[in-house]
Amino acid sequence: MKNIFILLFTGIFLAFGAEVNQKVYRLNLKVPSNEPVEIIQPAVNSIHYEDTASVVIKIDPEKIKELEMITYFQVFQLDPDERIMYKNKPKKKKEKFKFHLKDEKLFYCKTIELRYGRNKIQVIATTKDGKKIKKSVEMYLTSPILRAYKYPPPKYKEIFFHKEKNEKICAECHDMTVNEKKGVAFEDITKSNCYKCHKALTTRYKYNHAPARNWLCATTCHTGKTGRLNKRLEGKSKFIWPEPQGPECYRCHKEKRKEWDSKRFHHDPVVAGMCDKCHNPHSSPNRYFLRKPSWYLCTTCHEDKVIRGHVVFTFLGRSHPTRGFKDPSNPKRELSCISCHEAHNSDNNFMLLKPFNQLCNMCHKK
């Protein structure tokens, strides 16, 4: 009797376990969605590093007759001279875009601008029977220099699109292979397979980094290899890049490394190989691909020079100005931190362009 009871109990347990396993399997199994509208990209709560994002929307053309997208973002005053930026409540703004639908077309793409911090897109689809379907996705644009946006809230994750299973979605319309030849620029950059989706990276701004301008993306920087600081992302994307980038940058800038290594004093980001802390590797409205104009860039880290003033004082007892005047040593540019300091390396204390006793004479020759 005891053995029969044990066998019966075991049978019930195994049957229950099998049912649970089937349920778990069904929950984990990814099956094609039958929803009439889906946001394929960007991923929910994803972290972004560039101020543009590619949006991919899938619809059922037999059910949807209208499609529009609204982008919401929060805008802070980003001028470092406005110290209240960390206290002010952000202003909410939105932009609308309406898609022109075509018969039997499933996918619609749009490049949008992002602002630092939380961004949101909402897709509103109208069905042929007049119903409204709303879908939304949040994403976060981070900054390597602005403390307010340097560390995204925990809910935002590093999620990358370029994996084989994701690329199959786009393969019907786009050639997802790499068609670059290492070191050979495209005669027509629009022929790059990367260009159509990512053209905003280099077309929006005046100054373009050479590899990006020539669309040598996967053979120069986005090699799929990680570095010392982002090993955790290994295998997460076909086109991941190494952190820090210094060793990659020095493959082209060999002469600069040789020159800088011979100097006595070194700026910390240079030592760490964190070139993208100050430079955008794709493009920028600022010369040398700086993330911000030089004075604003320097004071994001050296905030004390704004709050307490420069350590050097004038004969009138005032803090030496760091902006707001023409640079006497170069009248074509505004006075800024780089009027006196080297940004990378120097043989002089405090990263000065010249020894202190000679530096003042650059401007004060009388």
N, C-alpha and C positions, 0 to 999 in steps of 0.2 A: 504493500500500500504506500509506504514511504517513497519507494522508488518511482511509482506511478506519479505521485504528487510532484516529485522533483522534475521528472520528464515533462509534465504538464506545465509547470512553472517556467522551465527553460524554454519550452516552445513559445509560450506567451511572450517572454522577454525578448527572444530572437525576432519574433514577428513584429513586436513594438519597435525594436531597434531598427529593423529593416525599413519600417514605415517612416521613422524619424530620419534615417539616412536618405530616403527618397525625397523627403521634404527638404532637407538641407541641400541635396543635389539640385532640386528644382529651383531653390532660392538662388543658388550660386550660378546656375546655368544662364548664360546670356543669350537670349533669343531675340530675333529681330522684332523691333517695336512696331505696333500697328497704329501708333498715335498719328493723327493727321498733321501735327507740327512738332518738331524737335529742334533744340539747340545742340548741335554737334560740337561746336567749338565757339568760345573758350570753355574749358572745363569748369565745373562748379567750384567756387572758392579757390581758384588758382592764383599763384603769384606770377606777376609779370615784371620784366626788367626794362622793357622799352615802352615808350609812350604811345605805341600803336598796338592794336590787336586785330587778328583776323577772326571774323565771325562767320560761321558756317551754319546755315539753317536748312533743315530737310522738311519738305511738306508733301502731302498727298495731293497732287494736282486735280484729282477727281473730286476732292472734298473742299479745297480751299480756293476762295476767289479773290481775297485781298490779304496782303501781308505788309505790316509795317514794324519798324523797330524804334524804340526809344532808348537813348543812353542817358543815364543819370550819373553825375559825379559831383564830388564835393570839392570846392575850391577854397584854399587858404591863400592869404597873402604870403608869397614865398620870398619876398625881398628880405634878406637877412638883416637889413637895417631896421625893419619893422619887427621889433622884438615881441610885440603883442601877438604875433602869428600863432604862438603856442597857446594863447588864451582865448582868442576869438572863436566863436562858433562858425563852422564852415557854411558857406552859402551853397545851397543846392541848385544845380543847373541841369537842364535837360536839352537834348537835341533829338529831332525826329527824322526818320528816313523811311520813305515808302518804296517798296520793291515793285517793279513791273513784271508781273507774272506771265509766263509763257506756257503754252500747252505742253503737257507731258514732262516739263522740267521739274526735277526733284530737288535740286540743291541750289541755294542762293548764298552768295558770299559778299561780304562787305568789310572793308578795313575801317576801324574806328579809332579815334584818339582817346587816350586815357589821361587822367590827371592823377597826381600823387595821392595815394591812399585808396579808399574804397570806391570802386566803380560798379555800376550795375547796368545791365542791358535787359530790356523787356521786349519780348516779341508778342505782337497782337495779331492773330490771324482771324479772319472772318470766313466762316464756312458758307457754302452755297445756299444753306437754308437760314442764313442770317445770324448764326450764333457766333459769339466771341470766345476765342481760346487765348489765354494768356500764359506765357512761359517766361521765366526770368533766370538770370545767372549773375552772380557776383564775382568780381575779381579784384585783385589788389596790386596797384603799381607801387613797387618799393623803390627806394633811393639809396645808393651807397654812401651818400654824404649828408643828407638831411635827417637829423635824428628823429624828427617827428614821423618819418616814414621808413626808417631803416629796418625796423623790426616789426613785421606784420603780426597782427593778432594770431593766436594759435590755430584758429579755424582755417586759415589760408595755408595751402600746401604748394610745393613745387611739383606741378603736373605738366608734363611735356607731351606735345602732340605727335612728334615724328617717331612713331613706332610702326612696324609693318602692318599691324592690324588696323591702325587708324588710317594709314595712307591708302588702304584699299578703298576707303570711302571716296577719296578724291581722284582715284586712278582713272575713272571713266572720263573725266574732263581734263586732268592734268597729268603730265609726264612726271612721275615722282622719282625718277632716277637722277643721279648726279651727272651732269653733262659738261663738267669743267675739265680742263687740262691744267695740271699744276703749273703755276707760274706763267700761264698764257692768258692774257686778258681777252675778253670777248670783243670782237669788232663791233658787234651789235649787242649791247647788254640785255636787250629785251629777249634775246634768244636763250638766256640763262633760265633753267627750269625753276630757279628760285624767285625770279624777278616778278612774275605776275602776282604772287601772293604777298611778297615782302618788299615791293618797290618803295613803299612809304619810308622805309628805313634810310634810304639815300636820296630820295627826291624831295623831301620836305625842307631840307636845310642846305645852307650855302656851302659849308665845308664838309667834305667827305673823305674818310679814311681810304687809302688806296685799295686794300683788298676788298672792301665793301663797294667802293665805286666801280671796280672792275668785276664785281660779282664772283670773286674767287672765295666762296664761302666755306665749302666743305673741305677743300684741299689746303686751306691756309689756317683757319681758326676753328671752325666747327668740325673737328676731326672725329668726334665721338669718344675722345679720351678725356678722362677726368684728371685733376691734379691733387695735390696734397690737401687742399681745403674743401674739396667736394667729392671725395671718394664715395660718400654716401649715395651719390647720384649715378654711380657707374651702371651702365646698361639701361638707364631711364629714357634715353633718347639717342637716336642715330647721330644727332648733330650736337651733342653736349660739348662743352668747351672746358678747358682746364682752369681751375682756380688754385693759386694765383696765375695770372696770364703772363707775368714777366718773362719766363723762359721762352714762351711762344713769340712775344713781342721782339725779343732780342735776336730771334732768328733772322729778322729783317733789319733790325736796328743794331747791328753788331758794332759799328763804329761808336755809337752812343754809349754802349755798355763799356767799351774799352776806355773811352774818355771819362766816364763817370766813376769807374772803378779806381781810377788813379787819383781821385779827389780825396780830401781829408774828411769832409763832413758830408753826411747823406740825409736826405729827407726821408722820414719814416716810410711813407707809402712806396717810395722807390726801393728801399731796402727790402720791404715785404713783397715786392713784385706785384703790387696791386695797382697796375697802371689804370685800370678802369675806374678807380676811385675818383680820379680827376678827369680822365678822358673818356668820351664815348667812343667805343670801337667802330661804330658805324658812321654817324654823322652828327653835326651840331651846328647851331647858328653862330657859334663862337670859333674864333681862330684856334688852331691846334686841336680842334675837336673837344675843347674844354666843355665840361658839363654846365658851367655857368661862366659869365665874365669873371676875369681873374680875381678882382677884389671880392666879389660875392662868393666865389669858390673858396678862397683862402679863409674867409671869416666864418664859413660854416664849421670849421674845426677850431680856428683861432678866434673864437667869439669874444674873448677878453679884450682884444684890440678894439672892439666896437664899444663894449660896455665901459671899460676903464680907460680907454685911449692907448695910444702907442707909448712904449716905454721911453722913447726918446722925446725930449721936450725942447721947445724953441727957446730963444732968448727972452721971450715974453712970459715964459713959464707955462705955456700951453702945450698940450700934447701935439706932437708933430702930426700934420695931416697925412692921411693915407689915401684920400680920394677928394674929388671936388675941384681939382686944379689940373691944368695941363702939365704934363711931365716935362720939366725943364731940360732934361737930357734927351728927350725925344718929343718935340712939340706936336707930332702927329698922333700921339696917343694920350689918354688920360693917365693921371697919376694913379698908381695902384701899388700893391705889395711887390709886384715884380719889377717895379722901378728901382728897388734897392736890393731885393733878395733873389737868389737863384731858386728855382722851383725844384730842382733835382739834386744837384750836388755842388759843393763849393770847397775851396781851400781856405775860406775865411770864416771866422766865428759868426754864428747866427745866420749862416747861409748867405752872407752878404756878397754882392757882386764884386766888391773891392775891399781891401782893408779899411777899417772904420775911418782912419785918419785921411784916407783918400776919397772915401765915398761922398762926403759932404761937398767936396769941391766939384763933383759932377754937376751939381745944380747951383751951389753958392760959390761962384768963382770970384766974386768981387771981395 
